[in-house]
Amino acid sequence: MALQILNSCINCDMCEPECPNQAIFMGKKVYEINPDKCTECIGHYDEPQCVACCPIDCVKPDPAQPETEETILQKLEQLG
């Protein structure tokens, strides 16, 4: 499932440059993740880099964007 950045984000600017798909952008108040571009870093890294670098653990799975590994791989292929 795509990831989301919670409203508890402190806008530390750590996650945006780490995203290999450029899915992270500055929203109205906090950073946001474009679910159409988020592949949880599958095909790039062993773990989502936004999760790995977040100092306050505010990047979580987005229940509104359920996906299987197969759909994530299809998305990665389309982004490729």
N, CA, C and O atoms as a printed pandas DataFrame, in Angstrom:
     atom_number atom_name residue_name chain_id  residue_number  x_coord  y_coord  z_coord
0              1         N          MET        A               1    0.847   -1.174    0.000
1              2        CA          MET        A               1    0.000    0.000    0.000
2              3         C          MET        A               1    0.887    1.230    0.000
3              4         O          MET        A               1    1.982    1.218    0.563
4              5         N          ALA        A               2    0.420    2.271   -0.621
5              6        CA          ALA        A               2    1.190    3.510   -0.668
6              7         C          ALA        A               2    1.376    4.033    0.748
7              8         O          ALA        A               2    0.644    3.667    1.668
8              9         N          LEU        A               3    2.353    4.882    0.897
9             10        CA          LEU        A               3    2.637    5.465    2.202
10            11         C          LEU        A               3    2.030    6.859    2.287
11            12         O          LEU        A               3    1.718    7.487    1.275
12            13         N          GLN        A               4    1.873    7.323    3.516
13            14        CA          GLN        A               4    1.387    8.678    3.747
14            15         C          GLN        A               4    2.215    9.320    4.846
15            16         O          GLN        A               4    2.780    8.631    5.695
16            17         N          ILE        A               5    2.281   10.625    4.823
17            18        CA          ILE        A               5    2.969   11.382    5.862
18            19         C          ILE        A               5    1.892   11.995    6.742
19            20         O          ILE        A               5    1.012   12.713    6.267
20            21         N          LEU        A               6    1.975   11.702    8.015
21            22        CA          LEU        A               6    0.962   12.175    8.962
22            23         C          LEU        A               6    1.118   13.662    9.246
23            24         O          LEU        A               6    2.162   14.254    8.973
24            25         N          ASN        A               7    0.066   14.253    9.796
25            26        CA          ASN        A               7    0.084   15.688   10.130
26            27         C          ASN        A               7    1.086   16.026   11.217
27            28         O          ASN        A               7    1.356   17.204   11.451
28            29         N          SER        A               8    1.639   15.036   11.883
29            30        CA          SER        A               8    2.651   15.283   12.910
30            31         C          SER        A               8    4.022   15.588   12.303
31            32         O          SER        A               8    4.977   15.848   13.035
32            33         N          CYS        A               9    4.125   15.558   10.983
33            34        CA          CYS        A               9    5.368   15.876   10.275
34            35         C          CYS        A               9    5.884   17.242   10.722
35            36         O          CYS        A               9    5.110   18.185   10.886
36            37         N          ILE        A              10    7.207   17.336   10.917
37            38        CA          ILE        A              10    7.811   18.601   11.346
38            39         C          ILE        A              10    8.512   19.321   10.189
39            40         O          ILE        A              10    9.243   20.288   10.405
40            41         N          ASN        A              11    8.284   18.844    8.957
41            42        CA          ASN        A              11    8.869   19.467    7.770
42            43         C          ASN        A              11   10.386   19.602    7.870
43            44         O          ASN        A              11   10.948   20.663    7.598
44            45         N          CYS        A              12   11.027   18.525    8.258
45            46        CA          CYS        A              12   12.483   18.550    8.447
46            47         C          CYS        A              12   13.252   18.460    7.138
47            48         O          CYS        A              12   14.471   18.631    7.130
48            49         N          ASP        A              13   12.572   18.198    6.043
49            50        CA          ASP        A              13   13.176   18.123    4.711
50            51         C          ASP        A              13   14.069   16.906    4.500
51            52         O          ASP        A              13   14.883   16.903    3.577
52            53         N          MET        A              14   13.942   15.885    5.319
53            54        CA          MET        A              14   14.785   14.697    5.178
54            55         C          MET        A              14   14.259   13.746    4.100
55            56         O          MET        A              14   15.053   13.154    3.368
56            57         N          CYS        A              15   12.956   13.590    3.989
57            58        CA          CYS        A              15   12.387   12.553    3.134
58            59         C          CYS        A              15   12.365   12.908    1.654
59            60         O          CYS        A              15   12.637   12.050    0.815
60            61         N          GLU        A              16   12.053   14.126    1.324
61            62        CA          GLU        A              16   11.836   14.504   -0.076
62            63         C          GLU        A              16   13.025   14.158   -0.972
63            64         O          GLU        A              16   12.817   13.570   -2.033
64            65         N          PRO        A              17   14.258   14.494   -0.597
65            66        CA          PRO        A              17   15.369   14.158   -1.496
66            67         C          PRO        A              17   15.720   12.666   -1.529
67            68         O          PRO        A              17   16.438   12.226   -2.426
68            69         N          GLU        A              18   15.228   11.889   -0.573
69            70        CA          GLU        A              18   15.533   10.459   -0.523
70            71         C          GLU        A              18   14.627    9.611   -1.406
71            72         O          GLU        A              18   14.944    8.451   -1.671
72            73         N          CYS        A              19   13.517   10.158   -1.864
73            74        CA          CYS        A              19   12.540    9.386   -2.629
74            75         C          CYS        A              19   13.026    9.154   -4.058
75            76         O          CYS        A              19   13.216   10.115   -4.803
76            77         N          PRO        A              20   13.233    7.885   -4.456
77            78        CA          PRO        A              20   13.732    7.612   -5.805
78            79         C          PRO        A              20   12.700    7.876   -6.906
79            80         O          PRO        A              20   13.056    7.977   -8.080
80            81         N          ASN        A              21   11.433    7.988   -6.530
81            82        CA          ASN        A              21   10.373    8.214   -7.520
82            83         C          ASN        A              21    9.852    9.649   -7.526
83            84         O          ASN        A              21    8.908    9.965   -8.251
84            85         N          GLN        A              22   10.452   10.501   -6.735
85            86        CA          GLN        A              22   10.016   11.893   -6.606
86            87         C          GLN        A              22    8.532   11.970   -6.278
87            88         O          GLN        A              22    7.800   12.792   -6.831
88            89         N          ALA        A              23    8.104   11.105   -5.375
89            90        CA          ALA        A              23    6.696   11.060   -4.977
90            91         C          ALA        A              23    6.385   12.014   -3.826
91            92         O          ALA        A              23    5.217   12.273   -3.538
92            93         N          ILE        A              24    7.401   12.529   -3.176
93            94        CA          ILE        A              24    7.192   13.389   -2.004
94            95         C          ILE        A              24    7.290   14.851   -2.418
95            96         O          ILE        A              24    8.198   15.254   -3.145
96            97         N          PHE        A              25    6.333   15.627   -1.936
97            98        CA          PHE        A              25    6.297   17.055   -2.254
98            99         C          PHE        A              25    5.758   17.822   -1.049
99           100         O          PHE        A              25    5.123   17.246   -0.166
100          101         N          MET        A              26    6.020   19.126   -1.025
101          102        CA          MET        A              26    5.519   19.961    0.060
102          103         C          MET        A              26    4.053   20.255   -0.183
103          104         O          MET        A              26    3.683   20.820   -1.212
104          105         N          GLY        A              27    3.221   19.867    0.774
105          106        CA          GLY        A              27    1.796   20.133    0.703
106          107         C          GLY        A              27    1.484   21.485    1.303
107          108         O          GLY        A              27    2.373   22.322    1.461
108          109         N          LYS        A              28    0.220   21.702    1.637
109          110        CA          LYS        A              28   -0.183   22.990    2.211
110          111         C          LYS        A              28    0.438   23.218    3.582
111          112         O          LYS        A              28    0.831   24.338    3.910
112          113         N          LYS        A              29    0.529   22.144    4.397
113          114        CA          LYS        A              29    1.067   22.292    5.752
114          115         C          LYS        A              29    2.280   21.410    5.996
115          116         O          LYS        A              29    3.237   21.834    6.643
116          117         N          VAL        A              30    2.248   20.198    5.486
117          118        CA          VAL        A              30    3.344   19.248    5.679
118          119         C          VAL        A              30    3.645   18.555    4.354
119          120         O          VAL        A              30    2.907   18.696    3.379
120          121         N          TYR        A              31    4.729   17.813    4.342
121          122        CA          TYR        A              31    5.048   17.044    3.145
122          123         C          TYR        A              31    3.960   16.010    2.889
123          124         O          TYR        A              31    3.310   15.530    3.819
124          125         N          GLU        A              32    3.772   15.675    1.622
125          126        CA          GLU        A              32    2.781   14.686    1.223
126          127         C          GLU        A              32    3.431   13.710    0.252
127          128         O          GLU        A              32    4.489   13.989   -0.312
128          129         N          ILE        A              33    2.783   12.558    0.064
129          130        CA          ILE        A              33    3.274   11.544   -0.859
130          131         C          ILE        A              33    2.220   11.323   -1.934
131          132         O          ILE        A              33    1.055   11.063   -1.633
132          133         N          ASN        A              34    2.636   11.428   -3.180
133          134        CA          ASN        A              34    1.753   11.150   -4.305
134          135         C          ASN        A              34    1.616    9.628   -4.404
135          136         O          ASN        A              34    2.591    8.953   -4.735
136          137         N          PRO        A              35    0.438    9.072   -4.127
137          138        CA          PRO        A              35    0.290    7.616   -4.138
138          139         C          PRO        A              35    0.474    6.999   -5.521
139          140         O          PRO        A              35    0.755    5.805   -5.629
140          141         N          ASP        A              36    0.322    7.792   -6.578
141          142        CA          ASP        A              36    0.522    7.282   -7.929
142          143         C          ASP        A              36    1.999    7.051   -8.244
143          144         O          ASP        A              36    2.332    6.337   -9.189
144          145         N          LYS        A              37    2.884    7.658   -7.448
145          146        CA          LYS        A              37    4.319    7.504   -7.658
146          147         C          LYS        A              37    4.994    6.675   -6.570
147          148         O          LYS        A              37    6.125    6.226   -6.755
148          149         N          CYS        A              38    4.330    6.466   -5.455
149          150        CA          CYS        A              38    4.941    5.742   -4.329
150          151         C          CYS        A              38    4.963    4.244   -4.605
151          152         O          CYS        A              38    3.925    3.627   -4.846
152          153         N          THR        A              39    6.165    3.669   -4.566
153          154        CA          THR        A              39    6.335    2.223   -4.718
154          155         C          THR        A              39    6.960    1.621   -3.468
155          156         O          THR        A              39    7.435    0.486   -3.496
156          157         N          GLU        A              40    6.963    2.373   -2.369
157          158        CA          GLU        A              40    7.586    1.941   -1.113
158          159         C          GLU        A              40    9.052    1.580   -1.349
159          160         O          GLU        A              40    9.622    0.776   -0.612
160          161         N          CYS        A              41    9.653    2.166   -2.361
161          162        CA          CYS        A              41   11.052    1.982   -2.748
162          163         C          CYS        A              41   11.365    0.581   -3.253
163          164         O          CYS        A              41   12.534    0.221   -3.397
164          165         N          ILE        A              42   10.321   -0.221   -3.526
165          166        CA          ILE        A              42   10.542   -1.540   -4.122
166          167         C          ILE        A              42   11.227   -1.333   -5.471
167          168         O          ILE        A              42   10.827   -0.474   -6.257
168          169         N          GLY        A              43   12.248   -2.119   -5.724
169          170        CA          GLY        A              43   13.016   -1.977   -6.944
170          171         C          GLY        A              43   14.190   -1.031   -6.810
171          172         O          GLY        A              43   15.030   -0.942   -7.705
172          173         N          HIS        A              44   14.251   -0.319   -5.688
173          174        CA          HIS        A              44   15.346    0.620   -5.450
174          175         C          HIS        A              44   16.109    0.283   -4.165
175          176         O          HIS        A              44   17.339    0.220   -4.162
176          177         N          TYR        A              45   15.371    0.069   -3.082
177          178        CA          TYR        A              45   15.971   -0.161   -1.770
178          179         C          TYR        A              45   15.233   -1.286   -1.050
179          180         O          TYR        A              45   14.148   -1.692   -1.466
180          181         N          ASP        A              46   15.822   -1.779    0.018
181          182        CA          ASP        A              46   15.213   -2.845    0.814
182          183         C          ASP        A              46   14.075   -2.348    1.686
183          184         O          ASP        A              46   13.231   -3.137    2.112
184          185         N          GLU        A              47   14.040   -1.051    1.957
185          186        CA          GLU        A              47   12.988   -0.461    2.778
186          187         C          GLU        A              47   12.681    0.933    2.266
187          188         O          GLU        A              47   13.532    1.554    1.628
188          189         N          PRO        A              48   11.482    1.440    2.531
189          190        CA          PRO        A              48   11.152    2.804    2.105
190          191         C          PRO        A              48   12.104    3.810    2.757
191          192         O          PRO        A              48   12.259    3.841    3.978
192          193         N          GLN        A              49   12.719    4.608    1.935
193          194        CA          GLN        A              49   13.705    5.552    2.441
194          195         C          GLN        A              49   13.089    6.670    3.272
195          196         O          GLN        A              49   13.737    7.188    4.181
196          197         N          CYS        A              50   11.852    7.048    2.976
197          198        CA          CYS        A              50   11.199    8.083    3.787
198          199         C          CYS        A              50   10.959    7.570    5.208
199          200         O          CYS        A              50   11.071    8.325    6.173
200          201         N          VAL        A              51   10.631    6.293    5.329
201          202        CA          VAL        A              51   10.438    5.690    6.653
202          203         C          VAL        A              51   11.777    5.619    7.375
203          204         O          VAL        A              51   11.868    5.929    8.563
204          205         N          ALA        A              52   12.813    5.210    6.655
205          206        CA          ALA        A              52   14.133    5.032    7.260
206          207         C          ALA        A              52   14.731    6.341    7.773
207          208         O          ALA        A              52   15.425    6.350    8.790
208          209         N          CYS        A              53   14.466    7.438    7.078
209          210        CA          CYS        A              53   15.112    8.695    7.471
210          211         C          CYS        A              53   14.246    9.596    8.345
211          212         O          CYS        A              53   14.743   10.597    8.860
212          213         N          CYS        A              54   12.983    9.275    8.527
213          214        CA          CYS        A              54   12.093   10.151    9.297
214          215         C          CYS        A              54   12.469   10.137   10.782
215          216         O          CYS        A              54   12.445    9.083   11.417
216          217         N          PRO        A              55   12.816   11.302   11.334
217          218        CA          PRO        A              55   13.243   11.340   12.734
218          219         C          PRO        A              55   12.097   11.209   13.737
219          220         O          PRO        A              55   12.341   10.957   14.917
220          221         N          ILE        A              56   10.847   11.374   13.286
221          222        CA          ILE        A              56    9.734   11.284   14.241
222          223         C          ILE        A              56    8.742   10.181   13.904
223          224         O          ILE        A              56    7.664   10.119   14.496
224          225         N          ASP        A              57    9.085    9.321   12.974
225          226        CA          ASP        A              57    8.268    8.148   12.637
226          227         C          ASP        A              57    6.839    8.538   12.237
227          228         O          ASP        A              57    5.868    8.006   12.777
228          229         N          CYS        A              58    6.723    9.471   11.286
229          230        CA          CYS        A              58    5.388    9.919   10.876
230          231         C          CYS        A              58    5.004    9.453    9.479
231          232         O          CYS        A              58    4.024    9.946    8.920
232          233         N          VAL        A              59    5.750    8.517    8.903
233          234        CA          VAL        A              59    5.413    7.965    7.595
234          235         C          VAL        A              59    4.828    6.573    7.823
235          236         O          VAL        A              59    5.498    5.678    8.339
236          237         N          LYS        A              60    3.584    6.415    7.434
237          238        CA          LYS        A              60    2.849    5.180    7.709
238          239         C          LYS        A              60    2.138    4.688    6.444
239          240         O          LYS        A              60    1.953    5.462    5.505
240          241         N          PRO        A              61    1.739    3.418    6.407
241          242        CA          PRO        A              61    0.927    2.938    5.284
242          243         C          PRO        A              61   -0.391    3.705    5.207
243          244         O          PRO        A              61   -0.996    4.035    6.226
244          245         N          ASP        A              62   -0.816    3.977    3.987
245          246        CA          ASP        A              62   -2.058    4.717    3.762
246          247         C          ASP        A              62   -3.197    3.721    3.543
247          248         O          ASP        A              62   -3.265    3.093    2.486
248          249         N          PRO        A              63   -4.089    3.566    4.519
249          250        CA          PRO        A              63   -5.177    2.592    4.367
250          251         C          PRO        A              63   -6.129    2.925    3.214
251          252         O          PRO        A              63   -6.882    2.060    2.766
252          253         N          ALA        A              64   -6.100    4.153    2.738
253          254        CA          ALA        A              64   -6.949    4.552    1.614
254          255         C          ALA        A              64   -6.351    4.120    0.272
255          256         O          ALA        A              64   -6.998    4.247   -0.767
256          257         N          GLN        A              65   -5.118    3.609    0.296
257          258        CA          GLN        A              65   -4.430    3.215   -0.927
258          259         C          GLN        A              65   -3.952    1.767   -0.837
259          260         O          GLN        A              65   -2.747    1.523   -0.909
260          261         N          PRO        A              66   -4.853    0.802   -0.683
261          262        CA          PRO        A              66   -4.417   -0.605   -0.587
262          263         C          PRO        A              66   -3.814   -1.081   -1.901
263          264         O          PRO        A              66   -4.369   -0.839   -2.973
264          265         N          GLU        A              67   -2.679   -1.757   -1.809
265          266        CA          GLU        A              67   -2.004   -2.281   -2.989
266          267         C          GLU        A              67   -1.374   -3.626   -2.646
267          268         O          GLU        A              67   -1.077   -3.912   -1.487
268          269         N          THR        A              68   -1.180   -4.427   -3.656
269          270        CA          THR        A              68   -0.435   -5.671   -3.490
270          271         C          THR        A              68    0.967   -5.438   -4.044
271          272         O          THR        A              68    1.227   -4.427   -4.697
272          273         N          GLU        A              69    1.859   -6.377   -3.777
273          274        CA          GLU        A              69    3.205   -6.247   -4.335
274          275         C          GLU        A              69    3.135   -6.240   -5.861
275          276         O          GLU        A              69    3.912   -5.547   -6.520
276          277         N          GLU        A              70    2.212   -7.004   -6.414
277          278        CA          GLU        A              70    2.059   -7.049   -7.867
278          279         C          GLU        A              70    1.663   -5.688   -8.443
279          280         O          GLU        A              70    2.217   -5.264   -9.457
280          281         N          THR        A              71    0.713   -5.000   -7.807
281          282        CA          THR        A              71    0.305   -3.691   -8.321
282          283         C          THR        A              71    1.421   -2.659   -8.142
283          284         O          THR        A              71    1.570   -1.750   -8.959
284          285         N          ILE        A              72    2.197   -2.803   -7.078
285          286        CA          ILE        A              72    3.335   -1.895   -6.878
286          287         C          ILE        A              72    4.366   -2.120   -7.978
287          288         O          ILE        A              72    4.914   -1.159   -8.517
288          289         N          LEU        A              73    4.635   -3.373   -8.314
289          290        CA          LEU        A              73    5.597   -3.664   -9.378
290          291         C          LEU        A              73    5.104   -3.143  -10.729
291          292         O          LEU        A              73    5.905   -2.679  -11.541
292          293         N          GLN        A              74    3.805   -3.217  -10.975
293          294        CA          GLN        A              74    3.241   -2.666  -12.207
294          295         C          GLN        A              74    3.416   -1.163  -12.237
295          296         O          GLN        A              74    3.751   -0.595  -13.277
296          297         N          LYS        A              75    3.193   -0.515  -11.109
297          298        CA          LYS        A              75    3.367    0.932  -11.023
298          299         C          LYS        A              75    4.829    1.305  -11.276
299          300         O          LYS        A              75    5.116    2.268  -11.987
300          301         N          LEU        A              76    5.748    0.536  -10.690
301          302        CA          LEU        A              76    7.175    0.781  -10.881
302          303         C          LEU        A              76    7.545    0.658  -12.359
303          304         O          LEU        A              76    8.325    1.459  -12.874
304          305         N          GLU        A              77    6.995   -0.325  -13.030
305          306        CA          GLU        A              77    7.266   -0.513  -14.455
306          307         C          GLU        A              77    6.755    0.668  -15.269
307          308         O          GLU        A              77    7.416    1.109  -16.210
308          309         N          GLN        A              78    5.585    1.180  -14.913
309          310        CA          GLN        A              78    5.031    2.333  -15.627
310          311         C          GLN        A              78    5.850    3.587  -15.379
311          312         O          GLN        A              78    5.982    4.426  -16.269
312          313         N          LEU        A              79    6.403    3.725  -14.177
313          314        CA          LEU        A              79    7.216    4.893  -13.850
314          315         C          LEU        A              79    8.590    4.825  -14.524
315          316         O          LEU        A              79    9.217    5.846  -14.806
316          317         N          GLY        A              80    9.042    3.573  -14.775
317          318        CA          GLY        A              80   10.388    3.306  -15.294
318          319         C          GLY        A              80   10.730    4.050  -16.514
319          320         O          GLY        A              80   11.834    3.905  -17.038
